[in-house]
Amino acid sequence: MSNDLYSVIAEKLRWERERANITQKELGARCGMSRVSVSQYEVNSRRMSIESLYRFAQALQIPVSRLLPDEISVQVTM
């Protein structure tokens, strides 16, 4: 797993979506966004807002903390 904050979130988002056995299209529909947007978040080509983070967690029925890094040593790059 990468050490960049957004990369970690992207990887965890994909893992949680796959664990829930839903498609990008279905997750997007639950969050009010397109499949393309979900894909962009999952490959870290789009920066995630706090609002989107909460939407994903709610749609996946998980705590937001499951999408965040486990360690505080993750680097934030801008």
ROVO-558677 format. One line per 2 residues: number of its first residue (from 1); their letters; for each residue x, y, z of C-alpha. Coordinates in steps of 0.5 Angstrom, whole numbers, plus 500, padded with zeros to 3 digits. Example, Ala and Ser with C-alpha at 12.3 -4.5 7.8 and 13.67 -1.06 7.14 Angstrom:
1) AS) 525:491:516; 527:498:514
This chain:
1) MS) 500:500:500; 503:507:498
3) ND) 505:512:504; 501:518:501
5) LY) 494:520:504; 490:520:498
7) SV) 493:513:495; 491:510:502
9) IA) 484:512:501; 483:510:494
11) EK) 486:503:496; 481:503:502
13) LR) 475:505:498; 476:500:492
15) WE) 478:494:497; 471:496:501
17) RE) 467:497:495; 470:490:493
19) RA) 468:487:500; 461:490:499
21) NI) 461:486:492; 458:492:489
23) TQ) 460:495:482; 463:502:481
25) KE) 456:504:478; 452:502:484
27) LG) 457:505:489; 456:512:484
29) AR) 449:511:484; 448:511:492
31) CG) 453:517:492; 450:521:487
33) MS) 456:521:482; 458:517:476
35) RV) 461:511:475; 467:515:472
37) SV) 468:519:478; 468:513:483
39) SQ) 473:510:478; 477:516:479
41) YE) 477:516:486; 479:509:486
43) VN) 485:510:482; 487:517:486
45) SR) 487:521:479; 481:525:483
47) RM) 482:528:490; 477:526:495
49) SI) 473:532:499; 471:531:506
51) ES) 464:530:503; 465:525:498
53) LY) 469:521:504; 463:521:508
55) RF) 458:519:502; 462:513:501
57) AQ) 462:511:508; 455:512:508
59) AL) 454:508:502; 458:503:504
61) QI) 455:502:511; 462:503:514
63) PV) 465:508:519; 469:513:516
65) SR) 475:511:519; 475:505:515
67) LL) 477:509:509; 483:513:513
69) PD) 490:510:514; 491:506:520
71) EI) 498:509:521; 499:517:523
73) SV) 506:516:519; 502:517:512
75) QV) 505:523:508; 500:529:505
77) TM) 502:531:499; 499:537:495
